[in-house]
Amino acid sequence: MRPQRVWRRRGPSGCPECGGLLLYDRDTKTYTCQSCGRVYTREELAEARRRIAEEIKQAIAQETGEEREQYYREYLKWYLSGEKER
């Protein structure tokens, strides 16, 4: 049996359920989460990520402009506070 290879890519990576590290098994052609133990095929993983992306898009679309502005102000405040510490 070959050793498992850690699967890392740019962009959203990790287990869609818990965010844990995914390991790819070449023999079974599946991805297994190190944290929760969930097993995905390539198609299941792609579908889960598409579903999460769609949920995020819907949540962003439902925000009002005022909520977005408040979020941006809070983020800017947080970002600038980190600049002082550097």
Backbone hydrogen bonds in HBPLUS format (Angstrom, degrees):
<---DONOR---> <-ACCEPTOR-->    atom                        ^
c    i                          cat <-CA-CA->   ^        H-A-AA   ^      H-
h    n   atom  resd res      DA  || num        DHA   H-A  angle D-A-AA Bond
n    s   type  num  typ     dist DA aas  dist angle  dist       angle   num
A0005-ARG N   A0024-TYR O   3.30 MM  19  5.48 158.8  2.35 157.6 155.3     1
A0024-TYR N   A0005-ARG O   2.93 MM  19  5.48 167.2  1.94 172.7 168.4     2
A0007-TRP N   A0022-LEU O   3.28 MM  15  5.98 169.8  2.30 151.2 153.1     3
A0015-CYS N   A0020-GLY O   2.86 MM   5  5.09 151.2  1.94 138.6 148.0     4
A0019-GLY N   A0015-CYS O   2.73 MM   4  4.40 138.9  1.89 124.5 135.3     5
A0034-GLN N   A0021-LEU O   2.84 MM  13  5.53 162.6  1.87 164.1 170.0     6
A0023-LEU N   A0032-THR O   2.84 MM   9  5.22 162.0  1.87 142.4 147.7     7
A0032-THR N   A0023-LEU O   2.79 MM   9  5.22 158.6  1.83 148.7 154.6     8
A0025-ASP N   A0030-THR O   2.88 MM   5  5.52 167.5  1.90 167.6 171.8     9
A0029-LYS N   A0025-ASP O   2.76 MM   4  5.46 125.1  2.06 142.9 159.3    10
A0031-TYR N   A0040-TYR O   2.76 MM   9  5.08 164.1  1.78 153.0 158.7    11
A0040-TYR N   A0031-TYR O   2.78 MM   9  5.08 160.8  1.81 151.9 158.7    12
A0033-CYS N   A0038-ARG O   2.94 MM   5  5.39 161.4  1.97 154.6 160.8    13
A0037-GLY N   A0033-CYS O   3.16 MM   4  4.84 133.6  2.38 114.6 125.7    14
A0045-LEU N   A0041-THR O   2.99 MM   4  6.14 161.1  2.02 153.5 158.4    15
A0046-ALA N   A0042-ARG O   3.01 MM   4  6.20 160.5  2.04 147.0 152.3    16
A0047-GLU N   A0043-GLU O   2.95 MM   4  6.14 160.6  1.99 149.4 154.7    17
A0048-ALA N   A0044-GLU O   2.94 MM   4  6.10 158.6  1.99 146.5 152.4    18
A0049-ARG N   A0045-LEU O   3.03 MM   4  6.24 157.9  2.08 148.2 153.9    19
A0050-ARG N   A0046-ALA O   2.93 MM   4  6.16 151.2  2.02 145.5 153.9    20
A0051-ARG N   A0047-GLU O   2.94 MM   4  6.13 158.5  1.98 149.6 155.2    21
A0052-ILE N   A0048-ALA O   3.04 MM   4  6.29 157.3  2.10 145.8 151.4    22
A0053-ALA N   A0049-ARG O   2.95 MM   4  6.11 161.7  1.99 147.1 152.2    23
A0054-GLU N   A0050-ARG O   2.95 MM   4  6.17 156.1  2.01 148.5 154.8    24
A0055-GLU N   A0051-ARG O   3.00 MM   4  6.27 153.7  2.07 146.0 153.0    25
A0056-ILE N   A0052-ILE O   2.99 MM   4  6.26 154.6  2.06 150.3 157.0    26
A0057-LYS N   A0053-ALA O   2.96 MM   4  6.22 159.8  2.00 149.1 154.6    27
A0058-GLN N   A0054-GLU O   2.98 MM   4  6.19 157.6  2.03 148.2 153.9    28
A0059-ALA N   A0055-GLU O   2.98 MM   4  6.18 155.9  2.04 144.5 151.1    29
A0060-ILE N   A0056-ILE O   2.96 MM   4  6.19 158.6  2.01 152.7 158.0    30
A0061-ALA N   A0057-LYS O   2.98 MM   4  6.12 156.4  2.04 145.1 151.9    31
A0062-GLN N   A0058-GLN O   3.10 MM   4  6.28 137.4  2.29 141.7 151.8    32
A0063-GLU N   A0060-ILE O   3.21 MM   3  5.39 145.3  2.34 101.8 111.4    33
A0068-ARG N   A0064-THR O   3.09 MM   4  6.39 159.1  2.13 151.3 157.2    34
A0069-GLU N   A0065-GLY O   2.94 MM   4  6.19 158.6  1.99 148.0 153.6    35
A0070-GLN N   A0066-GLU O   2.98 MM   4  6.23 157.7  2.03 148.4 154.2    36
A0071-TYR N   A0067-GLU O   2.95 MM   4  6.19 157.1  2.00 147.2 153.5    37
A0072-TYR N   A0068-ARG O   2.90 MM   4  6.19 163.2  1.93 154.9 159.0    38
A0073-ARG N   A0069-GLU O   2.88 MM   4  6.13 157.5  1.93 150.2 156.3    39
A0074-GLU N   A0070-GLN O   2.97 MM   4  6.20 162.0  2.00 150.4 155.0    40
A0075-TYR N   A0071-TYR O   2.90 MM   4  6.12 158.3  1.95 152.5 159.0    41
A0076-LEU N   A0072-TYR O   2.87 MM   4  6.03 162.8  1.90 149.8 154.5    42
A0077-LYS N   A0073-ARG O   2.94 MM   4  6.14 159.4  1.98 148.4 154.0    43
A0078-TRP N   A0074-GLU O   2.97 MM   4  6.18 160.0  2.01 146.7 152.1    44
A0079-TYR N   A0075-TYR O   2.79 MM   4  6.02 163.1  1.82 155.4 160.3    45
A0080-LEU N   A0076-LEU O   2.88 MM   4  6.02 167.6  1.89 153.9 156.9    46
A0081-SER N   A0077-LYS O   3.04 MM   4  6.17 146.5  2.16 142.2 151.2    47
A0082-GLY N   A0078-TRP O   3.21 MM   4  6.51 142.7  2.36 143.5 152.6    48
A0082-GLY N   A0079-TYR O   3.17 MM   3  5.29 127.7  2.45  97.4 110.4    49
A0083-GLU N   A0079-TYR O   3.24 MM   4  6.61 137.9  2.43 140.3 151.6    50
A0083-GLU N   A0080-LEU O   3.19 MM   3  5.02 127.2  2.48  91.0 104.5    51
A0086-ARG N   A0083-GLU O   3.30 MM   3  5.36 139.5  2.47  97.4 108.0    52
